[in-house]
Amino acid sequence: MAGKSSMGRRANPEAGFARGAIVLVSLNSPREKFWGMVLELASPGVSLRGIDLNSFEDFSRQVKAGEAVTPNAVFFPMHRVERIELDARNGEIPSLQSRFALKTGREYGEILREADAEPGA
């Protein structure tokens, strides 16, 4: 019963890059980094909901101030993707999610799921 429609639909530590995983994507042409939640990962590319990493500080300030901000839903074709890594603690270096929660008092995944659940999102 593990058909194509059920694959990658649950977010858990065992699932890695499945739907719902919070990741950092490094892109080329142009070089940029995007931080967000996997909506879909397939051979044509990756769909995410999140923010450009350069916007981290501004986005955090807006969330902390209670402003109505919505992370973008984007698609990156696989030829632009250099690397995808799970947003996780690395020794003493906290994850971006941890840094975001400390700055804002909110969970990044919660904001992403809220945006993903909005009608027309």
N, C-alpha and C positions, 0 to 999 in steps of 0.2 A: 504494500500500500504506500510505500515511500515513492510515489510518483513525482513527476516534475513539479506539479502544483504545490506539493507539501514540502519540498526541499527548501531549506533556508528561510523558514518562516518563524522560527523560534529563536529568541536571543538568550543564550546561556553560555557559560564559559567553555563548554565542550564544542559549541557550534562555531567558534572562531569568528569568521567574517559574515555570518548569517544576518538576515534582516534584523535590525534593532541594535546591532553592535556599534559602539562609538569608536570611530577610527580617525586617523590622520592620513590624508592622501597627498602624496607629493606628485606634482604634475610638471610636464615640460611643455614648451612651445605655446605660451610663455610659462616660465618657471613660477609656480605658486604652490601654496599649501592650503588645503581645505580640511576643516575639522567638522565632523558631523556624524550622523546616524545613517547606517546603510539602509537604503530602501530596497535596492536590488543590486546584485552583483551577477553579471552574465558576460558571455564572451564579447558582445558588442561594447560593453562598458560598465560603469558603475553609476548608480543613481543614489544620491545622498540628500539629506536635509541637514543644513548646517551653515557655517560661516567661513569666509576667507580668514585664514589665521592672522593676517595683518589687522583684522577688525576685532581681535579678541578683547583688547582693553576697552575700546569704545562700546562694544556689545555688552561687556560686563557692567560698565557704568550705566548703560541704559536699563539693563535688567534690574540692577540695584536701585535705580531711581524709580522703578515701577512703570517705565515707559512701555508702550505697546510696541514691541519689536517681534518680528517673525523671521526665524531663520529661513534661508532660501532652499527650495527644492531644485537640485541641479543634476544634470547628467554629464559625465565626462567620458568621451570615447576612449576605449582601451589603449589606443596608440598614444594618448597623452599621459597615461598613468605610468609613473616610474615605480611607485611603491605605495603599498597600503599597509599601515601598521595599526594594531589595536592600541587604543589610548589606555595605557596601563602604567602603573608606577614602575620606575626603573631604579632599583636600589633606593637611594635617598631622594631621588628626583620624583616629585609627585606627578601624577597624571594631570592632564589639562582639566579633566573633570573635577579633580580635587581642588585645583587652583581656582576654578570657576566658582565652585561651591563656597570656598573661603571668601572670595571677593563679593559674592552676591547673596549668599544665604539660600540659594536655590540650586536644585539639581539640574544639570544641563540636559540629561535624558528626559526629565519631566517637561522641560520647555519644548524639546523636539517632538515629543509624543503629543503634546497639546497642539502644536502647529500642524502636525500630521493628521490630527483628528478633525481639524477645522473643515467645514464644508467648502469645497472648491480649492482646497490646499493641494 
